[in-house]
Amino acid sequence: MSIYWESFSTFFKIGMFTLGGGYAMIPLIEEEVVNRRQWVSKEEMLDLIAIAQSCPGVFAINISIFIGYKLRKTYGAIATALGTALPSFLIILAIAIFFHQFEDNKVIAAMFKGIRPAVVALIAVPTFNLARRAQLNWFTIWIPIVSALAIWLLGVSPIWVIILAGIGGYAYGKLKVES
């Protein structure tokens, strides 16, 4: 099997069976890409997640592009991006075609209400796993807490949080190297 088809089908499967968007895909991507296929290491995966989060665009597409590019440059990136995006596109297309037939269905509405808490858990678990692997400690735990509160309570743009975190990380790295 070619690496292009393997990477496309891997990300198609991930895209097909993940509810909740890109962050909910992290455990599946990690299982397939790091543990099962060993295309990237755990450390590389953590770096790729950080880069994908800070780039504009859809997180799931960004992470798939970075992994595909690492595997086989541009064509690898195209294969993984298509694999990630195609399931969502097909599902949304089907919903758009048939939505008028079930938009008032109480069973469907109840199902979507039941899915919401599961999606929150699917997003929370990778967040905690990332925090553990980022080696947060009592000295650094304030950074994500303050960042989240600034965005949530004060309405600070996440862009400013990313810029300030980058500047702070750069300054910390310079100070650490000089001392």
Disulfide bonds with the S-S distance in Angstrom:
none
